[in-house]
Amino acid sequence: MIKKTLLTVAVIASFTINGAEPAKAHNSLNIKEGYAGYSTHMVLSVSHGCHGSPVVGLRIKVPDGITNAKAAFDPAWDIEYKMRTLEEPMMSHGRSINEVVGEIIWKNPLKVVPADAWYPFKFRMTLPDEPGKVFHIQNITVCEEGTDPYVDLPEVALDIRDPDFAKKTWAFMTATPTPAPFLVIRAPEKKQNAWEWTPAQARGEASQ
């Protein structure tokens, strides 16, 4: 069921990117699905400049509730983090923290990205432990002249368990020229790290 739904999403994304109005060649993620609770490596591809202006940066908003986000090292860019203050401190790697990354910013490139070229921006985030939910990555392309935002979200949150998921996703993707790219979250068979597996999972005898 999930794989069939994901195929539908992939087809929707393909049609929208390759020809359906109004969304064309928008910024996109390299993956269409991810596991709940997993630290997930992602690539957001900036597909073009801003009305003919070269790309000089990218801003990615870290979704609320995500407390672990980081860009991959890239010598071609300066990377800046804007922090978000937590309502309550939390433990991370054995210490208490009161702020997390709220925005990842790439800026000051060694060379600008031509308006007719594309560039992959690499980062990772730990996905929410919410199987079935749709995870959007709002982002803004920054150009020498102007910006190109992909920040629009559906009016009602999408859920792959909804029988009308494909219909609602298509409606969202075609309702705006600047949709935030997304992936769907699926339930993993086991925890990401081996030390969190049950003995049965470690022996390969159980999926839960």
N, C-alpha and C positions, 0 to 999 in steps of 0.2 A: 504493500500500500504506500509506504513512504517513498520507495524508489520510483513508483509510478508517478506519484505527486511531484517528486523532484524532477523527473523527466519533463513533466508539464511545465514546471518553472523554467527549466533550461530552454525549452521551446519558446516560451513567452519572452524570455530575455533575448533570445536569438532574433525573433521576429522584430522585437522592439528596437534592438540595436541596428539591425540590418535593413530597416525599411519602413516600419510602421510609424506613422505620425502619432503624437508630436515628438516623442523621445528618440533622438538619433545619436549614436556613438557617444553615449554618456559614459562617465567614469564607472568602472565596473570592478568587482571583486573576482579573484581567480578561482574561488570555490563557491559552490552553491549550497553546501551543507557543512555542518560541523557538529561535534559531539558535545553534549551538555557537560559543563564543568571542566572541559579540556582547555589547556593553554594552546591556542590555535594560531599557527603562522598564516598570515594573509598577505596578499599583494593587491593593492589598489592601483589600477592602471588609469592614468590620466590620458585620455584619448586624443586630445587636441588642445589648442590654445583658445584664447578668448577673442572670437571674431577677428582672427588673423594676427593676434598679438601673442608673442612667445610666452611660454610658461616659466615663471621664476619662483614658484613655490606651491605648497599644498598645505591645507589645514584639515585635520581630521578631528571631529568631536568624539571623545570617548563616551559611549552611552552611559547614562546614569545607572548606578549599581555595579559598574565594572571597576574593580579595584586593582587590576593588574594589566597594565598596558605599556608597551615599550616599542620604539622604532628599532629596526635593524641598523647597524652601523653602515653608513654610506658616505665615503669620502668626497662625493660630489656635492654634498649638501651640508649646511649647518642644521642641526636638529635642536629644537627648543620644546620644552614641555611647559604647558600652563597647568598649574595645580588646582585641584578642587578640594575644599575643606569638607571633611566628613562631619556629619551631625554627631556621631559618637566615635571615639577612637577604636581602632581594631588592631589585632595582632597580625603581623606579617613577618615571616622569617625570624620569629622569636623576639620581635620587639614591637612596641606599641607605636602606631602611626596615627596622625590626625588629618593627613591629606594624601590624595592620590592624583594621578595624572588625569586631567580633565580634557586636555587637547594636545595633540601632537602636531608640530609645525615644522615643515621643511622650508628653508629659505637660503638666500645667498648662494646660489649654485655656482660651481666653477664655470659652467657653461649653461646658458639658457637653453630650454628645450624648444625647438622650432614649433611654430603653431601647427604645422601639419605632421608632427611626429607624436609619439606616445612615450610615456616613461612609467616604469613600475616602481611604486613606493612600498617598501616592505615593513611590516610591523607584526606584533602579536598581541592578542588579548585573551584572557580567560573568559570563555563563554558562560553565560548564566546557566544555572542548573534548572532549565525550564524546557524540557523536550516538547516539541510541537510548536514552539514560538518562532516568530520571524525576527531576526536580528538585523537591524539597519545600521549602516555606517554613514552618517552625515559628513559631507566633506565639501571643501571649497577650493577650486583651482585658482591660484593667484598668478596673474599675468603682468607683463610690463604695463599694459593698459587694461584696467578692469579686472573683474573676477568672473568665475563661472561656478555658481553654486549648485550642488546636488544634495539638497537638504530636505526635500519634501517627503513627508511621511503619510501613510494612509490615515483617513479620518477615523477608521476603526481598526484596531490592531489585527494583523493577519495571524491565523493559526492553521497549521497544516491538517489539523484534525477536523476542521470545518468542511462539511461536504461541498460548500461553495468556494473553497479556497482558490481553485484555479480561476474561477470567474472573477472573484474579488481582486486577485492579484493582477489579472489582465486589466481590470478597470483602473486599478491604481497606477500601473505602469504606463497606461495610455492617457491618463487624465492630466498629466503634467510633463513638461519637457525636462524637468530637473528632479527626477525621483532619486532618493537616497538608495544606493545599492544595498543588497541584503543577502543573507544566507538563512537557511532554515536550520533549526537545532533539532537533532535527533538523539534518542536515548542511546548511550553507549552500552556495550555488552559487559564492560567492567571499567574500573577506574583507570585513569591514564597511567599512573605510576604503579609498578609491580608491587611495591611494598604496601599498597592499599588493597591488593587483591585478597579475596577469601582463599583459604586453602584449596577449595574445589576449583576456583578459577585458575589458580596457579598450576593445578594438575591438568587443566584443560577439560574438566568434567562438568563445568557449569558456566553459564553465561551471566548469571546474576549473583 
